[in-house]
Amino acid sequence: MARDKQTILLELLVLRCKRGEKQAFDELIRQWEGRLLYYIRRLVATEEDAWDVLQQTWIAVLKGIKALDEPQRLPTWLYQIARRTAASHWRGHYREQARMEENADLAELAEAEEEWQFEDAEQVHHALGRISLAHREVLTLNFLEDLSLEQMAEVLAVPLGTVKSRLCYAKRALRAVLERKEGNP
């Protein structure tokens, strides 16, 4: 299997981090801080909380990087750590949200799979703030981070069917918020 240049550079960066090279870890932070902060910001209530969770995430990454056996899994691994850190930050609320989502009925969601696009990114970002944490999280991973359903299931530590369910409900919820906004000038 041929690997692209970006994958090889990522793997080399991980190997350098595993060897304890400070410059490599600094480079890892530069490359991933923005994406992780954006993801975490969708999981916590305030910007300040997001920065705190991000800092805790980097501490966990630093402590655990030597255990990362497959460097090509770095993106999934980073999002898993960020998610776990954010979840511990909001443990009680997040668990209740996840329980409610997992009880969703997949049968009624089949028609929600149509493709849709948004022209105004600011409206979408505002609407993301108005939907549930579980919905924000799955939409962020899918649309903004372009993770596959399987990768999302791994990051979220839930079955693939639950990811599909959450994604369908999240699309509906986002659409409802956006349509309400369009209806009210």
C-alpha positions as CSV (number, residue, x, y, z in Angstrom):
1,M,0.0,0.0,0.0
2,A,1.5,3.3,-1.1
3,R,1.6,6.0,1.5
4,D,1.5,9.7,0.7
5,K,4.1,12.2,1.8
6,Q,1.8,13.7,4.5
7,T,1.3,10.3,6.1
8,I,5.0,9.6,6.2
9,L,5.8,13.0,7.7
10,L,3.1,12.5,10.3
11,E,4.5,9.1,11.2
12,L,8.0,10.5,11.5
13,L,6.7,13.3,13.7
14,V,5.0,10.7,16.0
15,L,8.2,8.7,16.2
16,R,10.2,11.8,17.1
17,C,7.7,12.6,19.8
18,K,8.0,9.1,21.1
19,R,11.8,9.6,21.4
20,G,11.1,12.7,23.6
21,E,12.1,15.4,21.2
22,K,10.7,18.7,22.5
23,Q,10.8,20.3,19.0
24,A,8.7,17.4,17.6
25,F,6.1,17.9,20.3
26,D,6.0,21.6,19.7
27,E,5.5,20.9,16.0
28,L,2.7,18.4,16.8
29,I,1.0,21.1,18.9
30,R,1.3,23.7,16.1
31,Q,-0.2,21.3,13.6
32,W,-3.1,20.1,15.7
33,E,-3.9,22.9,18.3
34,G,-6.4,24.7,16.1
35,R,-8.3,21.6,15.0
36,L,-8.5,20.2,18.5
37,L,-9.5,23.5,20.0
38,Y,-12.3,23.9,17.4
39,Y,-13.5,20.3,18.2
40,I,-13.3,20.8,22.0
41,R,-15.0,24.2,21.8
42,R,-18.1,22.4,20.4
43,L,-18.1,20.1,23.4
44,V,-17.8,22.6,26.3
45,A,-19.7,25.6,27.3
46,T,-17.2,28.4,27.2
47,E,-14.0,29.4,25.4
48,E,-12.2,29.4,28.8
49,D,-13.3,25.8,29.4
50,A,-12.1,24.8,25.9
51,W,-8.6,26.2,26.6
52,D,-8.5,24.3,29.9
53,V,-9.6,21.1,28.3
54,L,-7.1,21.6,25.4
55,Q,-4.3,22.0,27.9
56,Q,-5.3,18.9,29.8
57,T,-5.5,17.1,26.4
58,W,-1.9,18.0,25.6
59,I,-0.8,16.8,29.0
60,A,-2.5,13.4,28.3
61,V,-0.9,13.3,24.8
62,L,2.5,14.0,26.2
63,K,2.1,11.3,28.8
64,G,0.6,8.7,26.4
65,I,2.5,9.3,23.1
66,K,4.9,6.4,23.8
67,A,1.9,4.0,23.9
68,L,0.8,5.0,20.3
69,D,1.8,1.9,18.4
70,E,0.4,2.9,15.1
71,P,1.5,6.5,14.2
72,Q,-1.0,6.6,11.3
73,R,-3.8,6.5,13.9
74,L,-2.6,9.9,15.4
75,P,-5.7,11.9,14.3
76,T,-8.1,9.4,15.7
77,W,-6.0,9.0,18.8
78,L,-5.9,12.8,19.4
79,Y,-9.6,13.2,19.0
80,Q,-10.2,10.3,21.4
81,I,-8.0,12.0,24.1
82,A,-9.7,15.4,23.5
83,R,-13.1,13.8,23.7
84,R,-12.3,11.9,26.9
85,T,-10.9,15.0,28.5
86,A,-13.9,17.0,27.6
87,A,-16.2,14.3,28.8
88,S,-14.5,14.2,32.2
89,H,-15.0,17.9,32.3
90,W,-18.7,17.6,31.8
91,R,-19.2,14.0,33.0
92,G,-22.7,14.1,34.4
93,H,-24.3,16.1,31.6
94,Y,-22.5,14.3,28.9
95,R,-23.5,10.8,30.1
96,E,-27.2,11.7,30.2
97,Q,-27.0,13.1,26.7
98,A,-25.3,10.0,25.4
99,R,-27.9,7.7,27.0
100,M,-30.7,9.6,25.5
101,E,-29.1,9.5,22.0
102,E,-28.4,5.7,22.1
103,N,-32.1,5.0,22.6
104,A,-33.0,6.7,19.3
105,D,-35.1,4.7,16.8
106,L,-33.1,4.2,13.6
107,A,-36.1,3.2,11.6
108,E,-37.6,6.8,11.4
109,L,-34.2,8.2,10.4
110,A,-33.9,6.7,6.9
111,E,-35.4,9.6,5.0
112,A,-33.0,12.1,6.7
113,E,-30.0,11.0,4.7
114,E,-30.5,13.4,1.8
115,E,-27.6,15.6,1.0
116,W,-27.7,19.3,1.9
117,Q,-25.4,22.2,1.9
118,F,-25.1,25.5,3.7
119,E,-23.9,28.7,2.1
120,D,-23.4,30.8,5.2
121,A,-20.7,29.4,7.5
122,E,-21.4,31.9,10.2
123,Q,-25.1,30.8,10.4
124,V,-24.0,27.1,10.6
125,H,-21.5,27.8,13.4
126,H,-24.1,29.8,15.3
127,A,-26.7,27.0,14.8
128,L,-24.1,24.4,16.1
129,G,-24.2,26.2,19.4
130,R,-27.9,25.7,19.6
131,I,-28.0,21.9,19.3
132,S,-27.1,19.3,21.8
133,L,-23.6,18.4,22.7
134,A,-23.8,14.9,21.1
135,H,-25.2,16.4,17.9
136,R,-22.5,19.1,17.7
137,E,-19.8,16.5,18.3
138,V,-20.9,14.2,15.6
139,L,-21.4,17.0,13.0
140,T,-18.0,18.4,13.9
141,L,-16.2,15.1,13.4
142,N,-18.1,14.3,10.2
143,F,-18.3,17.6,8.3
144,L,-15.5,19.7,9.7
145,E,-12.9,17.0,10.5
146,D,-14.0,14.6,7.7
147,L,-13.7,11.5,9.8
148,S,-15.4,8.3,8.5
149,L,-18.3,6.8,10.3
150,E,-16.0,4.0,11.6
151,Q,-13.4,6.6,12.9
152,M,-16.2,8.5,14.5
153,A,-17.4,5.3,16.3
154,E,-13.9,4.7,17.5
155,V,-13.5,8.3,18.7
156,L,-16.9,8.4,20.4
157,A,-16.5,4.8,21.8
158,V,-20.0,3.9,20.6
159,P,-21.3,1.4,18.0
160,L,-21.5,2.3,14.4
161,G,-25.3,2.3,14.4
162,T,-25.3,4.8,17.2
163,V,-23.0,7.1,15.2
164,K,-25.4,6.8,12.2
165,S,-28.4,7.6,14.4
166,R,-26.7,10.6,16.0
167,L,-25.6,11.9,12.7
168,C,-29.1,11.7,11.3
169,Y,-30.7,13.4,14.3
170,A,-27.9,16.0,14.3
171,K,-28.6,16.9,10.7
172,R,-32.3,17.3,11.5
173,A,-31.6,19.4,14.5
174,L,-29.2,21.7,12.7
175,R,-31.6,22.0,9.8
176,A,-34.4,22.9,12.1
177,V,-32.4,25.6,13.8
178,L,-31.3,27.0,10.5
179,E,-34.8,27.0,9.1
180,R,-36.2,28.8,12.1
181,K,-33.5,31.4,11.7
182,E,-34.4,31.8,8.0
183,G,-38.1,32.1,8.9
184,N,-37.4,34.9,11.4
185,P,-35.6,37.8,9.7
